[in-house]
Amino acid sequence: MTTLTSPLPADAPAARSSVRRPTGQGRRTWRGAGERPSAVATAVLLLGALYCLLPVVWVVVASTKSGAELFSSFTFAPSTHLADNVADLSAYRDGLFWRWMLNTALYAGVGAAASTLVSAMAGYGLAKYTFAGKNAVFNVLLAGVLVPAIVLAIPQYLLLAELDLTNTYWSVLLPSIISPYGIYLARIYAAAAVPDEVVEAARTDGASETRTFFQVAVPMLVPGLVTVFLFQFVAIWNNFMLPYIMLGDDKLFPITVGLSGLLNQGASQPAMYTLVITGALLSIVPLVALFFALQRFWQVDLAAGAVKS
């Protein structure tokens, strides 16, 4: 009987190693070429980082200066008047600045939470249900993403004026609830993160559609919904045109409109410039804190995706 295999020659290990050595060298050479840093790319990234961080550094440094030092000292030379500037800002009209901060937190917090809920429900419905006109609705949604919010400010003002809701909190909150971009993100994430089999299993077990959404789908959508919430929160926090048009009482102003009013007063009262810069510094602190508080959801989601891949 003939055998199909034959014993390896004595020099087989050496031959095997000699065969693998060129492949290993090629792999190492390819990885080295792929990991070689690009001086041009590094320079572009450094310029981009400098472009983004330089204004922030200027605000931090300028907020430490007094009114006289703001225009007479070197631009990036810090001073020691930050506490005095915060005290002066807090004393302005009996703490009106902090009223603006609370108003902004109300507009951004409630508006972003309501917008995230609406986006989650609409995105889940577009991703998991089949109904007449679904594609048309999604196309209209995509068109809404392309329309700048400023274009809708005047029509929204006219509509809310008919309902006698202008110059109220509702005039800023109601237009913030619907976010076409948030619905689009929720729809994309729901289609990828919520398996159809899980939804069908919940329905088979007798769960209602509401229970399936809140107890099955929402936990899977949390990382995506956090992103929608943060985007909408930042958009409302930085919104200027809508509250500027809707509101006339300065006690209802958000921080953007309030600081704009102080800046306009700086033409006749130069001391107001220091208050505006200090207020701008304080206004970004909640955004930075919110980002660091919510970034763990993105890290968990990215780690899970790496493990699955």
Residue, then its C-alpha position, 0 to 999 in steps of 0.5 A: m500500500t502506498t502512503l499519501t504522506s512522506p516524512l519531512p526531511a531533516d532540514a524541513p524546519a530550516a526550509r520552512s523558516s526560509v520560506r516564511r522569512p520573506t513573507g514576514q519581512g514583507r509584512r513588516t515593511w508594509r506596516g512600517a510604510g503604513e505607520r510612517p507619520s506624514a509631516v504634511a498631515t501632522a502640520v495640517l492637524l496642528l494648524g487646525a488644532l491651533y485655529c480652534l484652540l487659540p480663541v479659547v485661550w484668548v477668552v481665558v486670558a482676557s477674562t483675567k484682565s481688568g478693563a484698563e489692561l484689556f486694551s493696553s497689555f499684551t494679548f496673551a499675558p494673563s492677569t489676576h482679575l478673574a474673581d473681580n470680573v466674575a463678581d462684577l458680572s454677578a452684580y450686574r442688574d442684581g444677577l441678571f447674568w445668572r438668570w440668563m444662564l438658567n434660561t439657557a439651561l432650561y431652553a437647552g435641557v428641556g428642548a434637547a430632551a424633548s427633541t431626543l424623545v421625538s427623534a427616537m420615536a420617529g427614527y425607530g418608526l421609520a426604521k422598523y415599520t412599513f407604511a404607505g409614504k414611508n420613502a416620501v416622509f424620509n425624503v422630506l426629512l432629508a430636505g429638512v436637514l438641508v434647510p438652515a434653521i435661520v430660514l424658518a425663524i420668521p415663519q415660526y415667529l408669525l405662527l407663534a404670534e397667531l397663538d399669542l406665544t411670542n415673548t414666552y418660554w414656549s416660543v423658544l422651546l416649541p421650535s426646538i423639539i423637532s430636529p430633522y437631523g436628529i430624526y435622521l441620526a436616530r433612524i440610521y442608528a435604529a436600523a443598525a442597532v436594533p435587530d428585527e429579530v429582537v423586535e419580533a421576539a418581543r411582539t411574539d411574547g405579547a409586548s405592546e408596541t410602546r413597551t417594545f420601544f421603551q424596554v427593548a429598543v431604547p436601551m439599544l439606542v442609548p449611545g445614539l440618543v446621547t449623540v442626538f441629545l448632545f448635538q441638540f443641546v449644543a445647538i440650542w445653547n448656541n442659538f441666537m437668531l430664534p430667541y432674538i426674534m421671539l423674545g423682547d423681555d431681557k429676563l427671558f433672554p438666553i446667554t447668547v442674546g444677553l451677552s449680545g446686548l452687553l456687547n452693544q453697550g460696550a460702544s458707550q461703556p467700555a467696561m462692558y467688554t470685560l463683562v462680556i468676555t467673562g460671561a463668554l468664558l462662563s458660558i462654555v463651562p457647562l458645555v465642556a462639563l456635559f461633554f466629559a460627562l457623556q463621552r463615556f457612552w461613546q467610549v462604551d459603544l466604540a469598545a463594543g463595536a471593536v469587540k464585535s468586529 
